Amino acid sequence: MADLDKENGLFTPEEVGIYTNPEFNKDQILVIKSGFLHNLTIEQVKIYAKPEFSAGQMGEIEKGLIHGLSAEQVKIYADPEIKRSQMQDIRTAMECGRTIDEMKYCINKDFNTSQISIICKGFEKGLSKEQVSIYAKPYFDAEQMEVIHEGFIKGFTMEQIKTFAKKKYDIGSMKQISRLYENDYPDFLKDMMLRKKFTGAQMTYIIDGYEKGISESTLKIYANPSIPSWNMRILNIISDYGVSEECIRLCANTKFTLTQMAMLCDIITGNPDFNFEQIKIIANPLLSDDQMEIIEDGFRCGLSIEQIKTFAKPEMAIYTMNTYKDCYIAGIKDVNLYVNIMEMCSNRSEEYKKELIRAAAKGFSLIKIKLLAEKNLSTEQLRFIIDSTQTNIPQKEKNNKKETREER
């Protein structure tokens, strides 16, 4: 800024009359004086010598004039509604060669520096006014503008651009729809993405599923906006594992939480021998992930579907489910008997408990088991007694043995 201390004789009465307006503050007066000292005409200074402009706004208009912009050019941004930073962006762009017609697309008080920069970049890259106008809208943030801009640069048609250059799409959705055109995916995938209101994350996992080779019919099962994106990611993993579509339909239940889906994924991928009926029992959104794991363990230990169904109940406590499972695994049909044994042996070793459970599995009555439990036997003694006692022999077999003895 020129030396403003030498005022005497530097300003004409007309110039003095402009900056001595009582509505101007000290900073505004300094900018007006600076314009005169930089040889701006009264007509030029009058463009910004208005009380409604802040000193900063005045400075941007002054700089434009000093740097050689015409009155017509600076008037594009000489608006009190436009922020100083926006004025600076517009001024700089015009000083770099952008035209008045091009800069009209930047004139909006709601634009920020990044948005104005992308609008200008469109013209720099040779985009037409019609193309730039598609994204030169305040409701698109800079990232969204960039996606649309890049779409034009990559050669997308106006029709393609308009499918995702919409206010309703977030940045993630725009990127994924752009990805559809960039990779020339099949029409069914494009229709699926555009007809349903997916989030960007959901679109990502559906397209990822297609790229992994998951079939159209399988993708359509879980291409549902009601299914959370992380569940879709897990469904991709399950589908890629090669399970049946029947099984995918079970897992694509919108009521499953992320932890339940993660458990289902571990169970299905970790137990390739499980059949559909087994998965159907486990894939119940009313079961917690812990309950699902207990049922899985039961199947892995060889329990039948009928046995599993007796404790695969959402309302059943974890402890009770485990009791049923352990009872069946031990070969005991009577759960109450198993519970009694566990209570009787609460202070005994695990090996001792296992021997009494084995006795029950061989057919020992509760009375006999109580007698054994009350005696101060070692585990080895208990094992010997159980092994030496023949029980649980079918009645028909007993009769056959009795007849054989009589014949002898």
C-alpha positions in Angstrom: 0.0 0.0 0.0 1.3 3.5 -0.9 2.5 5.9 1.9 -0.8 7.1 3.3 0.8 9.5 5.8 1.4 12.1 3.1 -2.2 13.2 2.6 -1.6 17.0 2.3 -2.0 17.9 -1.4 -2.4 14.2 -2.5 -6.1 14.1 -2.8 -8.5 16.3 -4.7 -11.5 17.8 -3.0 -13.8 15.3 -4.8 -11.6 12.4 -3.6 -11.7 13.7 -0.1 -15.4 14.1 -0.3 -15.7 10.3 -1.0 -13.7 9.0 1.9 -14.8 11.5 4.5 -18.3 9.9 4.6 -19.0 9.5 8.3 -20.4 6.0 7.6 -16.9 4.7 6.8 -14.7 3.4 9.6 -10.9 3.9 9.7 -10.1 0.7 7.9 -12.5 1.4 5.0 -11.1 4.9 4.7 -7.6 3.5 4.4 -8.6 1.2 1.5 -10.4 4.1 -0.4 -7.3 6.3 0.0 -5.1 3.4 -1.2 -7.1 3.2 -4.4 -6.5 6.8 -5.1 -2.8 6.6 -4.3 -2.7 3.6 -6.8 -4.1 5.9 -9.5 -7.5 4.4 -9.6 -10.1 6.8 -11.0 -13.0 8.2 -9.0 -15.4 6.0 -11.0 -13.3 2.9 -10.2 -13.1 3.7 -6.5 -16.8 4.4 -6.3 -17.4 0.7 -7.2 -16.2 -0.3 -3.7 -16.4 2.9 -1.7 -19.7 1.9 -0.1 -20.4 1.5 3.6 -22.0 -1.9 3.1 -18.6 -3.4 2.1 -16.2 -4.4 4.8 -12.6 -3.2 4.5 -11.6 -6.7 3.5 -14.2 -6.8 0.7 -13.1 -3.3 -0.5 -9.5 -4.5 -0.6 -10.4 -7.4 -3.0 -12.3 -5.1 -5.3 -9.4 -2.6 -5.2 -6.8 -5.4 -5.9 -8.8 -6.5 -8.9 -8.8 -3.0 -10.4 -5.1 -2.4 -9.6 -4.2 -5.7 -11.2 -5.9 -4.7 -14.4 -9.4 -6.2 -14.2 -12.1 -4.1 -15.8 -15.0 -2.5 -14.0 -17.3 -5.0 -15.6 -15.1 -7.9 -14.3 -14.9 -6.7 -10.7 -18.6 -5.9 -10.6 -19.1 -9.7 -10.9 -18.0 -10.2 -7.4 -18.6 -6.7 -6.0 -21.5 -7.8 -3.9 -21.7 -7.3 -0.1 -23.3 -10.8 0.2 -20.2 -12.4 -1.1 -17.5 -13.2 1.5 -14.0 -11.7 1.2 -12.5 -15.2 0.7 -14.9 -15.9 -2.2 -14.1 -12.5 -3.7 -10.4 -13.4 -3.6 -11.0 -16.8 -5.3 -13.1 -15.2 -8.1 -10.6 -12.3 -8.5 -7.7 -14.7 -8.7 -9.5 -16.9 -11.3 -10.3 -13.9 -13.5 -6.7 -12.7 -13.3 -5.7 -16.1 -14.5 -7.9 -15.8 -17.6 -11.4 -17.0 -16.6 -14.1 -15.1 -18.4 -17.1 -13.2 -16.9 -19.5 -15.8 -18.3 -17.5 -18.6 -16.7 -17.2 -16.9 -13.3 -21.0 -16.3 -13.1 -21.2 -20.0 -12.1 -19.1 -19.2 -9.0 -21.2 -16.3 -7.8 -23.1 -17.8 -4.8 -22.6 -16.7 -1.3 -22.9 -20.3 -0.1 -19.9 -21.5 -2.1 -16.6 -22.1 -0.3 -13.0 -21.8 -1.7 -12.8 -25.6 -2.6 -16.1 -25.5 -4.5 -15.1 -22.4 -6.5 -11.7 -24.0 -7.2 -13.4 -27.1 -8.7 -15.8 -25.0 -10.8 -12.8 -23.1 -12.2 -10.9 -26.3 -12.8 -13.8 -27.5 -15.0 -13.3 -24.6 -17.3 -9.5 -25.0 -17.2 -9.9 -28.7 -18.3 -12.1 -27.7 -21.2 -15.6 -28.6 -19.9 -18.5 -26.7 -21.4 -20.7 -24.4 -19.4 -23.5 -27.0 -19.6 -21.2 -29.6 -18.0 -20.0 -27.3 -15.3 -23.5 -26.1 -14.5 -24.4 -29.7 -13.6 -22.2 -29.5 -10.5 -22.0 -25.8 -9.8 -24.6 -26.0 -7.1 -24.2 -25.1 -3.4 -25.8 -28.4 -2.2 -22.9 -30.3 -3.7 -19.8 -30.2 -1.4 -16.4 -30.1 -2.9 -16.0 -33.9 -2.9 -19.2 -34.4 -4.7 -18.4 -31.7 -7.3 -15.0 -33.5 -7.8 -16.7 -36.8 -8.6 -19.0 -35.2 -11.2 -16.1 -33.2 -12.6 -14.0 -36.4 -12.9 -16.9 -38.2 -14.6 -16.9 -35.7 -17.4 -13.2 -35.9 -17.7 -13.4 -39.7 -18.0 -15.9 -39.3 -20.9 -19.2 -40.1 -19.2 -22.2 -39.0 -21.1 -24.5 -36.3 -19.8 -27.2 -38.9 -19.3 -24.8 -41.0 -17.2 -23.7 -38.0 -15.1 -27.3 -37.0 -14.4 -28.0 -40.4 -12.8 -25.8 -39.6 -9.9 -25.5 -35.8 -9.9 -28.4 -35.6 -7.6 -28.9 -33.9 -4.2 -30.2 -37.2 -2.7 -26.8 -39.0 -3.1 -24.0 -38.8 -0.6 -20.4 -38.8 -1.7 -20.1 -42.6 -1.3 -23.1 -43.3 -3.5 -21.9 -40.9 -6.2 -18.5 -42.7 -6.2 -20.0 -46.1 -6.6 -22.4 -45.1 -9.4 -19.5 -43.5 -11.1 -17.6 -46.8 -10.7 -20.5 -48.6 -12.5 -19.9 -46.5 -15.6 -16.2 -46.5 -15.4 -16.0 -50.3 -15.4 -18.9 -50.9 -17.7 -20.7 -53.3 -15.4 -23.8 -55.1 -16.6 -27.2 -53.4 -16.8 -28.8 -55.5 -14.0 -26.2 -54.1 -11.6 -26.7 -50.5 -12.7 -30.5 -50.9 -12.5 -30.2 -52.4 -9.0 -28.0 -49.5 -7.8 -30.2 -46.8 -9.3 -33.7 -48.1 -8.5 -33.1 -48.7 -4.8 -32.0 -46.2 -2.2 -28.7 -47.6 -1.1 -26.0 -45.9 0.9 -22.5 -45.6 -0.6 -21.3 -48.3 1.7 -24.1 -50.7 0.7 -23.3 -50.0 -3.0 -19.7 -50.7 -2.4 -20.3 -54.2 -1.0 -22.8 -55.1 -3.7 -20.4 -54.2 -6.4 -17.6 -55.9 -4.5 -19.8 -59.0 -4.4 -20.2 -58.9 -8.2 -16.5 -58.5 -8.7 -15.9 -61.6 -6.6 -18.0 -63.6 -9.0 -21.2 -63.8 -6.9 -24.2 -64.5 -9.2 -26.9 -62.1 -10.1 -29.6 -64.2 -8.4 -27.6 -64.4 -5.1 -26.8 -60.6 -5.1 -30.5 -59.9 -5.5 -31.3 -61.8 -2.3 -29.4 -59.3 -0.1 -29.5 -56.2 -2.3 -31.9 -54.7 0.2 -31.5 -51.2 1.6 -32.9 -52.5 4.9 -29.8 -54.7 5.4 -27.0 -52.8 7.1 -23.8 -52.4 5.0 -21.6 -54.4 7.4 -24.1 -57.3 7.2 -23.8 -57.1 3.4 -20.1 -57.4 3.7 -20.5 -60.5 5.7 -23.1 -61.9 3.3 -20.4 -61.4 0.6 -18.0 -63.6 2.5 -20.7 -66.3 3.1 -21.8 -66.2 -0.6 -18.2 -66.3 -1.8 -17.7 -69.5 0.3 -20.1 -71.3 -2.0 -23.2 -71.9 0.2 -26.6 -72.4 -1.3 -29.0 -69.5 -2.1 -31.4 -71.1 0.3 -28.9 -70.6 3.1 -28.1 -67.0 1.9 -31.9 -66.2 2.3 -31.8 -67.3 5.9 -28.8 -65.1 6.6 -30.2 -62.1 4.8 -32.8 -61.5 7.5 -32.9 -57.7 8.2 -33.3 -58.5 12.0 -29.8 -59.9 12.4 -27.3 -57.7 14.3 -23.7 -57.3 13.3 -22.5 -59.7 16.1 -25.1 -62.3 15.1 -24.0 -62.1 11.4 -20.3 -62.4 12.4 -21.2 -65.5 14.4 -23.2 -67.0 11.5 -20.3 -66.3 9.2 -17.9 -68.1 11.5 -20.3 -71.1 11.9 -21.1 -71.5 8.2 -17.5 -71.1 6.9 -16.1 -73.1 9.8 -18.4 -76.1 9.4 -18.8 -77.0 5.7 -20.4 -80.3 6.6 -23.4 -78.6 8.3 -26.6 -79.2 6.2 -29.4 -76.7 5.6 -31.6 -78.0 8.4 -28.8 -77.4 10.9 -28.1 -73.9 9.6 -31.8 -73.2 9.7 -31.9 -73.9 13.5 -28.9 -71.7 14.2 -29.9 -68.8 11.9 -32.6 -67.5 14.1 -32.5 -63.7 14.8 -34.0 -64.3 18.3 -31.0 -66.3 19.4 -28.0 -64.4 20.7 -24.6 -65.0 19.2 -23.6 -67.0 22.4 -26.7 -69.2 22.0 -25.8 -69.8 18.3 -22.3 -70.9 19.4 -23.7 -73.4 21.9 -25.9 -75.0 19.2 -22.9 -75.1 16.8 -20.9 -77.0 19.5 -23.8 -79.4 19.9 -23.9 -80.2 16.2 -20.1 -80.6 16.1 -20.3 -83.1 18.9 -22.7 -85.2 16.9 -26.0 -84.3 18.5 -29.1 -84.9 16.4 -31.5 -82.2 15.2 -34.1 -83.6 17.6 -31.8 -83.2 20.6 -30.7 -79.7 19.5 -34.3 -78.6 19.2 -34.9 -79.3 22.9 -32.6 -76.5 23.9 -32.3 -74.3 20.8 -34.8 -71.9 22.4 -34.2 -68.1 22.6 -36.0 -67.9 26.0 -33.6 -70.5 27.5 -30.7 -69.3 29.7 -27.2 -69.9 28.5 -26.4 -72.1 31.5 -29.5 -74.3 30.9 -28.7 -74.6 27.2 -25.2 -75.8 28.1 -26.6 -78.3 30.6 -28.8 -79.8 27.9 -26.0 -80.0 25.5 -23.5 -81.5 27.9 -26.1 -84.0 29.1 -26.7 -85.3 25.5 -23.0 -85.3 24.7 -22.5 -87.5 27.8 -25.1 -89.9 26.5 -27.7 -89.2 29.2 -31.3 -88.8 28.0 -32.6 -87.6 31.3 -31.6 -84.0 31.8 -32.8 -84.0 35.4 -30.6 -86.9 36.2 -27.6 -85.1 34.8 -28.4 -82.0 36.8 -28.7 -84.1 40.0 -25.3 -85.7 39.3 -23.7 -82.3 38.8 -25.1 -81.0 42.1 -24.0 -84.1 44.0 -20.5 -83.8 42.7 -20.1 -80.0 43.1 -17.0 -80.5 45.3 -15.5 -83.4 43.3 -12.9 -83.3 40.6 -13.9 -83.1 36.9 -12.7 -86.7 36.3 -14.9 -87.9 39.2 -17.9 -86.1 37.6 -17.2 -87.6 34.3 -17.2 -91.1 35.7 -20.6 -90.6 37.4 -21.9 -89.2 34.2 -20.6 -92.2 32.4 -22.4 -94.4 34.9 -25.6 -92.6 34.2 -25.0 -93.1 30.5 -24.6 -96.9 31.1 -28.0 -97.0 32.7 -27.2 -96.7 36.5 -30.2 -95.4 38.4 -30.1 -92.2 40.4 -30.2 -94.3 43.6 -27.1 -96.3 42.6 -25.3 -93.1 41.5 -26.1 -91.5 44.9 -24.7 -94.5 46.7 -21.5 -94.3 44.7 -21.2 -90.5 45.2 -21.7 -90.9 49.0 -18.8 -93.4 49.3 -15.3 -92.0 49.7 -14.1 -93.7 46.5 -11.1 -92.6 44.5 -11.6 -92.0 40.8 -9.8 -95.2 39.9 -12.1 -97.3 42.3 -15.2 -95.6 40.9 -14.1 -96.4 37.3 -13.4 -100.0 38.2 -16.9 -100.4 39.7 -18.6 -98.8 36.7 -16.6 -100.9 34.2 -17.3 -104.1 36.2 -21.1 -103.5 36.4 -23.2 -104.5 33.4 -26.2 -102.3 33.0 -28.2 -100.7 30.2 -28.5 -104.0 28.4 -31.6 -104.2 26.3 -34.3 -106.5 27.7 -34.4 -108.7 24.6 -30.6 -109.2 24.9 -31.0 -110.1 28.6 -33.7 -112.7 27.7 -31.5 -114.2 25.1 -28.7 -114.6 27.5 -31.1 -116.2 30.1 -32.3 -118.7 27.5 -28.7 -119.6 26.6 -27.9 -120.2 30.3 -30.9 -122.5 30.7 -30.0 -124.5 27.6 -26.6 -125.1 29.1 
